[in-house]
Amino acid sequence: VWTVKLNDGWTFHNGEPVDAESFVRAWNYAAYGPNATATGFFFAKVQGYDDLQGKNPKSKEMSGLKAIDDSTIQVTLNDPFSSWPLVMSVTATFAPMAKACLADIKACNSHPIGTGPYEISGKWEHNNNITVTKYADYAGDDAGSADEVEFKIYGDVATAFRDWQAGELDITRTDPSQVPQAQAAAGDRIVQLDDGYFGYLGFPLFDPAFQDIRIRRALSLAIDEDTIIEQVQNGLAVRAKDVISPFVPGSRDDACEYCRYDPEEAKKLFDEAGGLPDNKITIWYNNDGGHQQIMEAIGNGWHNVLGLDLEYKAEPFTPYLAALDAQKFDGPYRLAWGPDYPSPENYLDPVYGSGSTNYGKWEGPEHDKFLKLIEQGNAAPTIEDGISSYQAAADVVLDEMVVIPLYFRQSFIVYSQTVDNVTFDPFRQVPVNEVTVTG
């Protein structure tokens, strides 16, 4: 049972008070299955969540969620979970909801009613822009510096960077391929950060061709990841030797025995296992996001070291995920994980557990062992107390070579001469309230 205490004096941008009921109604709305919210699954550990699912839910309110008084919320979980306070930091899911929004969801989607230092001005022009202005009655001690902020919406980072070069943007992220240009153009107006993004290759473990662990280990040993990072990714990543990111507690820089380049050992293991059918491998990836060069470099390594014939299957991200979900892939697939909250558990259970993102369909005794270790970590009194269990769970993933860890990404943002005090967090969010206007 968790008790959440709210600070007094906070209001929504329409003047409604922010109280315990505003959180309870928001969380019940998000968890209610028929509402089909994108983040309702975050409440799955709350008692009564299952009663809100299905075509004809038994209830519209979770039994484990109660407003004790105006400033107190009580949350009862099905099982102990030490990371729960971090889960509640996912603001896109756990923010409160004004009564006016609940009364007219469609209107609120065009004109959200928030609680932060800035309120929306006018209408959210979807796929175009959002303009916000300072909220005069903001109760926090981190009020905005700029009077107004415009968020421009782009389909890709490369286009945004070109607009920055043209002087039409003050702040933007950069695509890895554009970083040399950005460094030359921005000078000291560029910010670099190791973010929480973990890139990896998964396997179709439901396919007999990839069920021999020696094949999976050989493929990992045949990837010269350090060279790929340096030559293809412009050095903008760190070789991953764990499935837990350095972004969270519990990460290790030497957890993976087979996350190294060893062509001789790769060839030995591959031959011992009898190779792959027809001496061919198909590499799957999404063709948006600049992944083609990385996947081709990996494929060239497999061809040169293991003598494999290559085929590539590239699709836009949405149909690509649909293919993974339907198990309509027949070779290693590129994917990445960005954390929802800063806990080692979030790099493990969502990716390799029993949920929908276990695309390779890892199962069996070792998977059961993994799940038990996750339960042990979750039940520990604190996250720190659970680290040894989470690390043991990561060891099972790595020993089984469920995925090939590739890299932990680095991100860059650039900013113009008219703004200052620009930073961003490991979730790649710029705290715009801290940005100052200088010209």
N, C-alpha and C positions, 0 to 999 in steps of 0.2 A: 504494500500500500504506500503510495506516494502522496504527500501533501504539498500543494503549490500555493504560495502566498503571493498576492498581487500588490503592487505599489498603488497608493491612492493618488487621485488627481488626474488620471489619464482620461482622455476623451477621444472619440472618433472624430474624423474631420467634419462630420455633420452635427457635432455637438453631443451625441449620445455618450453616456458614460461607458468606460471600459471596465466591466465587472466580471465576476466569475461566470455568470450566465452567458455572457457574450462569447466566452471560450467554449463553454459546454455546447451551446447551439452550433458553433462552428465545427467542433470536432464530431458531433453526431451527424451533422450534414455531410461532412467529408467521408465518414465511415459508412454511411447508408448506401448499400449496393446500388439500388436503382438510380441514384444520382450520378453514378459512373464517373466519380472524380478520379483524377490521375494519381492522387496520393493517398487515397483512403486506406491502402494496405498498411500504412504506418501504424494504424490503430489495431492491428491484428492481435497484439499481445494484451489488449484491454479486455477485461471480462465483459461478455455480452456482445462482442464484435460479431461473432458468428450469427447471432440472431438478427443482424441487420443485413445479411447477405441473401442472395437468391432472388428469384422472380417475385416471390411473395414472402418478404421478410416477416419474422415474428414480431419485430419491434422496430421503432424508429430511434430508440435511445439505448446506448450501451449501459448495462447495469453497473459496470465498474466505474462509471463517470458521474460525479455528483458535485453540485455547487453547494458547499456547506454554508457559506454566507457570501456577502458581496465581494469579499477579497480572498476567499479560500476555495480551492478546488481539491477534491480527493479523487485519485486515480488508483484503481485496483487492477493489477495485472493477473493474468492466468498463472504465471510462473515468475520467480525472481529474475530480474534483469537489471544489472548494475549500470548499464549504459542508458537507461531510460531518460535521465535528465538531458543527455546529449541528443537523444532522439527528439525531444521537445524543442530543441534549438533549431529544428528545420522550419524556418519561418513560413515558407510557402505552404506548409501543411498545418502548423499549429497556431497560426495567427487567429485572433478573435474575429468575429463577424458582427457587423452592425445589424440591428433589427431591420433597417431599411433595405439592406442587401438580401436578407432572407425573404423579405416580402416581394422583392423584384430582382431575382437573380440575373435576368437578362440585362436589365438596366445597369446593374452593378458590374457586369462584365465589360461594359463600355465606359463606365465611370466608377471605378473602384472607390470604396470608402475605407481609408486606412487609418493608422494611428501614428505614423512616423513624422519626422521633421518636415517632410514635404507632402503636399496634397495635390491631387491631379487638377490641372487647369483645363477646362473645356472637356473635350471628348478624346478618349483613347482612339487614335486612328490606327486600327489594326494593320500590321505589316508596313507601317509608315513611321509613325512617331508617337511619343507620349511627352507632354509638357507638364512639369510640376512646379509649384511655387511654395515658398516657405509657409508653414502652418503656424499662425500667430499664437495659438493656444497650446503649442507642443509642450508637454510636461517634462521631457527629458533634459539632461544636461549636455546633450550633444546636438544642439540645434544647428541647422544648416548655416553655412557661410554665404553661399551664393543666393541671390534673391530668387532666381529661376534656373531650372535645369531642363534641357530638352534631351530626351533619349531618342535617337534615331534607330530604326529597326532595319537590319540588313539580312539578306539571305546567306551571306558568307563574309568572312573576315577580310578576305582579299579586297573586296570592293570597299569596305569601310576604310581600310588602310589607304587606298587610293584617294578617297575623299579627304582623309587626314592630310595627305601630301598636298592636296589642292587647297588646304586651309578651310575646309568646310566642316571639320570635326575638331574638337579639342582633345578628346581621349578615345583611344581604341586599342583593342588587342591586335596582335599581328599573327599572321600565319607563319609557321616555321620557315618557309621558303623566302619570306620577306624580311626576316630578321637582319641579314646583312645590310639591306637597304635602310631599314629602320635605324640601325645603329649609326649608319653614316649620316642620316638626315636629322635624327633627334639629338645626337650628342649625349649630354647628361640628362636629357628629358625622356629617358627610357627607364623602366622599372622591370627588373627580372626577379622571378620567384619560382621556387620549386613548389608546384601545386600537388594536389592529391591524386592526379590522374595516373592510372596504372594500365599500361598496354600489354596485351598478352595474345597468345595463340591457343585456342582450344581445339579439342579433338572430338570427332564423332565416335564416342566410346561404345555406341550401339552397333558400330560397324566392326566385324571381326578383323578387318585389315589393321585396325589401330588398337586392338585389345592386348597385344603383346607389349609389355612395358618397355622392352628393348627397342622397339620401333620408335616409341615416343621419346625415349632418352636419346637415341641416335639423332633424331631430327633436331633436338635441342642442342646437342653437341656440335652439329654441323652449321650452326648459325654464328657468324662472326658479328655479334651484336655491337661490340665496341666500335668496329669499323663502320658499321651502318649508322650508328649514332653520330660519328664524327663526319662522315662523308655525305650521308643522305639527309640527316636531321640537323646538320649544321652545329652539332655539339649541344643541341638544346634538349638533352635528356640525360638520365643517369641509368646505367645498366642495372636492371632489376635482378636481384638474387634472393628475393623473397616475394611472397604474395601479399604481405602487409607493407603498406607504404611508410616511408620515413615521416610522413605527415602525421602519423598517429603513434602512440606508445606501443612498444612491442616489436617494432621492425628490427631486422638484423641484416647486416651487409654480407653475410656468408651462409645463409640458411640453405641455399640450393646447391647441391653437389653437382648437378648436371647443367647448371647455368654458366657454362664456360665454352670457349671454342677449342675443340679437340678433334680435329678431322680423323685422326687415326683411330681413336676410341669409338667415334661415331660410325666409321666404316665397319669396324669389328663387330659392334653390337648389331648393326643393320644386317650384316651378312649372317650372323648367328641366328637371327630371327627369321631369316628367309626372305627379307625384303618385302616389297609391296607388290600386289597383283599387277601384272603387265608392266612392272617397273615404272609406274606412273603415279603422279600425285596431283591433285587438284587443290588449289589454294583459293579460299573464299575471302572476300573482303568487300567493304562498302566503298564505292568509288567517289564519294564526297568526303572532303576532309584531308586530302593530300596523302592518302595511304598507298597509292599505287607504287611509288618509287620504293617504299620500304618493303612492300610485299614482293616486288620483283627482285630486290636485293636478297631477300631471304630465299626465294626460289632459286636464284642463281647459285647460292651456296649449296642448296640441296642437290642441284644438278652437278656442280663441280665436285662435291665431296662424295655423294652417294650415287651419282650417275643417273638420277631420276629424270624422266621426261616430265615436263611441266604443262599444266593447264591452269588458267586463271578464270575465276568466276567473280565478276564485279557487278554490283547492283547498287542503286540508291539505298540510303539507310533504311527507310521504312519497309520496302519489299525484302531487303536483306534480312532484317530482323524477323519478318514473317517466315522466311525460308528456314532460319535457324529454329524458330519456334515449332515449325512443322516437321523438323528433322529432314528437310529436303536439301541436305548438303552431304557431300561424300569425301570431304577432306578437311584439313586444318582450317580454322576460321579465325579471322582477326576480330578482336573486340577489345574494349577497354572498360574500366570501371572508375567512375568518379564518385567519391564518398558523399553520402548524404549527411553524415555527422562524423566527428573525429574520434571514432572508436575502432580498435582492431577488429571487433566483431563485424563491423560494417564492410570490411574487406573479405570476409569469409562466408558467413551464412547466406547473404543474399546472392552470392556468386556460385557457391558450390553446394548449397543446401538443397532442400527438396522443392524449392520454388521454381518459378518459370524461367529464371535466368540460368539454371543448370542445363544449358542448351545441349551439352554433350551427353546428357543423361548418365552421369556418373552414379553408380549404385553398387550395392554389394557390401560385404563385411567391412571393408576399409571405409566406405562411405558411412556406414553405421557407427564406426569408431569415431570418425570425424564429427558426426552429429552429437555424440555423447560428450566429446571434448568441448564443443560449443556450449552445450547445456551446463557443463561444469564452469566454464568461464563466465557465462551469464549469471550463474547462481552465486558467484563470489561476492563478498561484501562490497568490494570496490573494483573498478576497472583494473587498477594496479594489481590487486590480488588475483585477478583472473588472467593476467597476461601469460603466465606459464601454460595454462590450458589452451589459450588461443594460439600460442606458439606451437604447442604440440599438434593442434588441429592443422596449422599451416604446414607442419612437417609431413603430415599424412598426405596433403595435397601435393607437396613437392616430391615426396618419395614415390608416389604413384604417377607423377608427371601428368596430372590431370590437365594442366595447362603448361605452356612454356612461357615463363615470365620474360618479357622483353625489356620494358623500360618504365621509369617514372619520369613524367614529363616536366619540362620547365616552360613557363609562360612569360610573355613579355607584353607590356603595354607601353604606348608612347603618348606623350601629351604635348600640347602646343605651348607657345610662349605666353599665351594669355591666361594660363592657369598655373597653379602651384600647389604644393602639399598633396600630391597625387600618390596614392598607394593602392594596393589591392591585396585581398586575403587569399588563403590557399584554395578557396572555392572560386577564385577569379572574379570576386565582386569588388568593385570600387566603392568605398564609403564616400558617396558624393557630398554628404553633409560636411566633410572635412576639407573638400577642395576649395581653394581660395581663387578668386578672380583677380588677376594682376594687370589686365589691360583690355 
